Amino acid sequence: MIEPAQRAAALREQLHEHAHRYYVLDDPSVPDADYDRLYRELEALEAEHPELIVPDSPTQRVGAQPNSAFEPVRHRLPMLSLANAFSEQEVRDFDRRARERAGEDALVYVVEPKMDGLAVSLTYERGLLVKAATRGDGRTGEDVTANVRTIRQVPLRLSGDVPELVEIRGEIYLPLAGFHEMNRRLEADGAKTFVNPRNAAAGALRQLDPAVTARRPLEIVCYAVGHLEAGSLPTTHMELLELIAAWGLPVSSLNQRVDSIDDCLRQYAELQAAREELPFEIDGVVYKVDDLAIRETLGQVARAPRWAIAHKFPAEEVSTRLLDVEFQVGRTGALTPVARLDPVFVGGVTVSNATLHNMDEIERKDVRIGDRVVVRRAGDVIPEVVRVLIDERPDDVQRVEQPAACPVCGSDVVRAEGEAIARCSGGLVCSAQREGALRHFVSRRAMDVDGMGDKLIEQLVASGRVQSPADLYTLTQDELASLERMGEKSAANLVAALERSKQTELGRLIYAIGIREVGEVTAQSLANAFGDLPALIDADEEALLAVPDVGPIVARHVRSFFEQEQNLGVLESLRELGVRWPKIEVVESPAEQALSGKTFVLTGSLETMTRDDAKARIQASGGKVTGSVSRKTDYVVAGADPGSKLAKAEALGIEVLDEAGLRALLGDAD
């Protein structure tokens, strides 16, 4: 058994190291929850064994040592830290102690959001800003005046009736939008990104060049007066906040005065619920006795006042062991690596799984099975693995390998060059993709099965009756009529719609089977180039690359799809069940086609053909039909009641055709 003195020494050493990394280097090595756990263990040990308390114990200090790169600033009054509460009972115990010491039956409190930033003091003489300093170790901080002067929210001169000298305390922080934008720029430049907004704010404030600080969108919220000369203060904290605001300094609009500890707890719950909607990070709330005279009575302990306490939210970041990595297959075939964790309580719930996003993220973070990792959960957001605690990496960790075959259906896993996501290539047979594949297959521009809605597909898939598109053509009227929300007439109509859809076109079929990156235009180009399905199935990448609209990525997707025996089996079943399409006469040289290389846009209603018919004829003649007008458009075909596309074509000087003009291009006789 470890002796208390040994354990206390070990805890002090760990806490000193973590505090140095967090406060001085802006490079935290553990989540806040881990630091709090170690700190509370040391506190408990020292409470049980007072002889273990030494002057340099973290429990006897307020913050971190000041950075030697800045001039030291001695605080006139210490900048105390706050005691933390993590449960309702701890909050009620704080209230009971405060009431007993003050001799009051009830206390009025001010509830403030606990900003996750960097504490600073601002000293004004005769209304002018003369000094700004960080908290440092609570007694001595760092002179960051030049950097703080770049923060636009900090007035260089106070407004109104100001005292001879006043020191105002607040929290400098980085709004979430600014934090994310700054990290995006750093990542684009290949520089190290910040772990969280708090460290980003600290890093910005400690820049040796104020011009760098000025480019970072720091903000401040003020919450106290530390020292005052030749002036007087109000009698309550809420009035003090109003005075600070009158001087021109920002205070939180979320501050509330409440009449009891029960009201404090209700405010805590409301702020916790609203936390994810706030434009900045808070990690809890602070309860402060409102009456300043009662505060004087309550006094303080070594490092914290007795009249205030911070009620922390459940930790959003904790560390735990990564036990394994499994790959889940989504509805689009995307493979997502999922971390299986040693269960840990984070963000108010017990978490045993977390997302790792994709293989690029795994490699960037150097995640290995067996690592100790930091897990983050914010509100309803899916938990994610944020980073690895490299210093705690055991010797027997294993690298994470992407599977070569889909864990659901066994089809090949493919990852296109330049893409972060790997995908299952068994789109027609993979059960993970089944509903999405079927919805696409029956859609209007694919096989056009009228009456086959999403709810019906869900029922057919859930029952196991339909496992591939081919199974749709084996459904009977009696089967369909027995389903929820389906009667005899609806079932008969659907069977008829399925029968009609068997007579289709090759371009529609290619689009319907859902090859990745193959949209309507590309599907028709493939149909025109190869004329029939067997020729397309046998085409190599070189032949595919010769087709308009087909590049290297699409060619690889097409080849991968047709290399899966399961997909070929579904296509054969469709043919056996009566799905037919006319062959297309292949033009050896696309240049010989009448509309080769021309791009069309259709708008309005045509008289003698539908827009789908017009589109098919244009594509069959080598043309391309797109949905929007641009400078690359050659012709806009305008029917009755054209939309804004006609106006845009006229503005760009693009030739506009009526239906007769289109027929002339297609070679129709008068």
Disulfide bonds with the S-S distance in Angstrom:
none
